[in-house]
Amino acid sequence: MPAASLALGLTVVLLATGNGQSQQAVTNSKQSHFWLDCSCLHLSERNATQWGRLAINASHSLGAKNNCLMIFIAGMDDELVAFQLEQLQLRAGCLDSVDIFPYLREPVIENATLAADTFCQHSRERSATPIYSAGRLLGLRLRFQQPPTDLASWNLTLNASYRFLKRENFRTDGRLVPHSFCDFYFFASLSGEEANMGQGYFHSPQFPAHYPAHIKCAYKFIGRPDTHVEILFEELQLPPVVSGGCQLDALTLFDAESAHMNSVIDVICSSRPTRRLVSTGPDLLLEFNASSNRTAKGFRGKYKFVSNDLGVPNASVPPPAVLEAASVVVKQEKLQQEQASAAKENSLMSDVELSKPGRSFEQCKQTFDSRVNKSGIFDSNQLLLAKHALGGVVIGGSRVLQCRYEFEAQAPERVQIRFHDFNVPTEHENSTGCQPGDALHVVTELRGRYETQELLCGAFLPKPLMSSGQQLHLQFVGKYPPTMTNKVQYYGFRAEYRFLTNFGIMSGIQKEGCSFVYNSSERISGLFHSPNFPGYYLENVVCNYYFYGASDERVVLHFTYFDIEGIGSCDHQTASDYIEFSNFMSTDRKFSRYCGKLPDFEMRSDGRFFRVTLHSNDRFVAIGFRALYTFETVSVNNSITDLRDNASMQSFVSTASTQPVANVNKLIACILCTYKAYQSYV
């Protein structure tokens, strides 16, 4: 009995100690919403005539917290940051990397924050073009994998300069249209002298930083009846044009207040020698359409209202390429009329028949075989330019465009489609519904017929597609000219196909089938996700993710996205897909199955090994998951590790350098109580 009482008292003490450690560990785990808890450096050196200096080498990086260093360059609220990279030397094999974040609103870089530029396995001298921030902050993140302990063997160099610029120098001198993002009016002065009717500058959104993707801006210049408008582009930088024409990001100038094709002055989609653009009348409209996913610095222009008494310069005649781009609609209509007059009577089919995916496609059918090419680009442009568009069927004044794309893989390959540009009109504005006669069909073959599995439309990029077997068929059914229900001027799609054996999972070392190994000796942190993420994962698949750490390491998984088809207990009775967690190769009774849509959460291993397995059936699928893995070093003598067999489902391991201990007074009181109980018993 005395021994039992003494054991009870000691047990209470141990539980108090362990509970304090768990609470501290839970508090620390809440900080894992960031990519890593990095060492930080803040710069704000100011000089009106010279650039500030930034120099990082191995001596600064050695000993950085979690092998990560964040640098924040902060200006005043009315300033921007210009960052000039002068010299960069990194280790080969992507052991060192630099991420640049020019769009920060506060000095925080979360794991979901996307970098505008990333340098890895790279050596370069001075960059010709500075990187500009969109606001007062610009951030850098340096990450080091397996940093050397000997500084002499770590050739790390980052030399850069920075400067703060006044935001007012890039202000557009126009009147912003209420409730619009980038529509401006510019009015000539009513009381100014003839030599100064009004002048100023206009810029692309966020200039000098890159403008956002998928925007449309209008700059309207309204003059007096006796004036004309002159425009001069001082800077102009748009994404390079891959092929002829201006189908994506472009500037269109109209010799009028509103957009009419017969009043086009110029269409600009690439940098040209600086020249002056002049209107013949008092008004001019400049439309900027950014339809591509790639963006650039944009433009800075100067405008001026000039009195006609001073002479109206002869507007330069647009080059042939501009005239062709401006009159493409007129040309297409003429060709359509010619083709329609020569068409046979039986070529006209009903709208219902044309929307059926099972129609014959002798005129336009493209087959992509993995034995020929493992990857490539395909798009709908050939339908707009080639004979298929001209020889199609006319319904309601629009010519029907149709083409099938067939992908043939070789086992064990699968086909993945990733879209680079996409815009097919929906049923009507602010709608997400698709029209079968104007959409991209994902089709499957059933009993010799093709049936639509999914319709894709809208102005946003569809999620990646992946075949469940060795075949994937797409069918595009469209109309020209299209009836647009949004402001994006690009019509059609542009996509990349790849024949893969890794299920679209780019991290880890792939073993047999859908099994991937992550070893701390290779990399201490990174991302892993479900097949085809952020598209739907596959049916009837079992994917294993194995994590192997050193003897003094534990695996920490932070899930930033989780959506697995399923409900309730995630078992076979509910036909649910699920995620299984385990500290062993076999089932771990500590963990239940996970499914459904869950907020961010964290998992920690009890030992050096951890397994994550995705099980899917043939019913329904969802987006899947994305998570950050990290191998954390822990003390071998950690008391939490000693008691891990009795830990809860999420057994937290504290990484604090000093562990909390029980209050000394409580310890003494507990011992005295135990001693008194022993005396009363005797």
C-alpha angles and dihedrals in degrees: 000000000000090000090050092051092049091048090051092054093049090048091055090052093050092048091051090051094047093047091054091051092050092050090051091049092050089052091051092049092060088068092063093089085093122077092250136337094255136181110260135216123188121201127192105149108158130202126155095212106027137052122249117244131235121186123173125177138160094281090060093046100044109102095014113158110268088352089284133117125191121196122193122192108197129188133179123289091263095048141085129208124239111198121194118192108210106170132006128179120175134171118263121255094045090280087140124038138175124207122192122206114189097166103064122137095189134016094269128108111194126194089254094053110111119222118231092209132017126190118197132161086003142140121184143155128224114333114231094216123056121223113238128204122229091221140009094298135070121178136197129193122198118193126189126197116204095346114208118250091216112074091203091065096048109082099188119154131166117169119174142150131216139190137187118238128195111250091215089070088069098043119128109237096218140092113268113227108242115260092010130114102217111354113124139181121210117194129194116239114262095202102033126113119265090253092053112038092150137299140178146129136289128193142189114258114288092005127201085030118066115285119241121265124254101024135134122206132184125202110191119192113198115190137179118272091257096050141076133203128246123194129189123183110217093180129018125172123161130161112281117265111242096198136009122298135038103269100141128030109010145148116227121193120202125195090224142052093262133042115270123157092222090059099054113136098180144343114213124190102149138041114279136178110284112269137159121256117205134190122220093216137037096273136061133179125205116192121192116197118186105186100151127090089229117080136188142192092284125204146310116202139178122218131194134182109220129191116244089228087073090059131268111249116228108261109239114248111249115245119255092261090058093048090051093051092047095049100038092114093053092049093049092050091052093050090047091056092050093050093045092055091054096043121114121249094242093053092083112093132178121269089243093056092048092054093054111106091211096070121121115265107194092139099054121020123136123192123196115196121191089218088067103037131002093204142006149141127271130175145165096253093100088063090058096045108026133072094271091073093047096046098047131107122277118225123171093347093306126103115231117235120200135172137156124215116201122190121197119192131185119234127298089021126102130196121243124190121199119184121223098179130011137169123150116157119255124221091278141336115303090015129121096196119112130222113228089219093055111036146082109262124210101207136188129198115242120176093338095312130098116235126189112250097177139001120219124200142132135078098283124088112262116236117262117282125218129186120239090217139005096302136065126175128194126183124194117203115181146148134235125241088028126219101234119209096185139044096256108109098198114096126199130013144282120203144168124229127203133181105220139180096188097070089242091295106134100180131076129021113294118228126180114332117331096348123121131185125210115193124186089219087066101039133351097207141013147120131287130179146171121283115290093004127205084029125066116295119237131272121247096014134136114199122185126199113194121194120197121186134174121273091266095044134091129198118243118191121190113190111209094176129024126171115148119166108250148083141220116356092357093233134138092268090068092040089236132165112222149182120237123204123196143165087211140046087252128057116299112217090203092071128062123206119278125215141139127056111313134179121241113305140164136230128196129192124233093218142011094290131064134170131203119188130186116206119190131177133202097266114077137341137206139193095280126210145303124200142172117230125202132178108219124196114230134182114266089220093053107139091216089060090051090055097039094116088069096042124120125256092279102042106194120209114204117228096190116129091229122040121219115251131203118270109272093223091053090049093053092046091051092051092049091051091051091048093050091050089052092049093050090050092052 
